[in-house]
């Protein structure tokens, strides 16, 4: 069987342990921290996590960018030269241009390596949802599935990868241009916390508003339980932005309510680029569940 590499970007939040266990690779996005360009590594080796979030809390804005065409070409070509085909799984196309960089890079490289195959997929999800799809693709590869069979599974099943979560402070969404200043101000004054999902296009949209942090965490758990669909071998991924204690509480609660062992619920650190938009205190759960039908372009 023709071997193939699975490559994603920083938005999958895959830590070193998961990358090593499942033989996964990523191309880092980039961000500007204290006027210096930094690589968005998913293990937080470049910029200490605490320093990064303290910088955000002090009111500083961090500019971000997608993967570079150069880094993408270097990563892809390394595997092509070694005789691998490539399955490229990128974060939601409406949130980042990573998948477009991968597609254009693949088109150029396939002219040099016509005997190889590169499949680029817009997963319409990010964070733990992208991690879930990468891990499952690796499991399918290990079970003997071909590149085409694995890609087909991802395309068919990405619509069942749900996101339920909340943010702590709406000011970061305002700063990133995701909501208006008036909405951020009203939300802050009345302690309103949004419940955020990923819709059928991959947009992050608020579908409920809950008063108070603990209520928003409780409602997130309720919504996960309502939508969760057990699937053999597919785990639950919690992504947190500098709120590890709350993430652990959520893990323990979900283990009990979903009847899952500890090793089936993972806690991942949100990457720097996404953290710059949502701020510290973001907590999201990503899981295989009911088919996503919410369309923000229709529902508003």
Order of alpha helices (4+ residues) and beta strands (2+ residues): beta-alpha-beta-beta-beta-alpha-beta-alpha-beta-alpha-beta-alpha-alpha-beta-alpha-alpha-beta-beta-alpha-beta-alpha-beta-alpha-beta-alpha
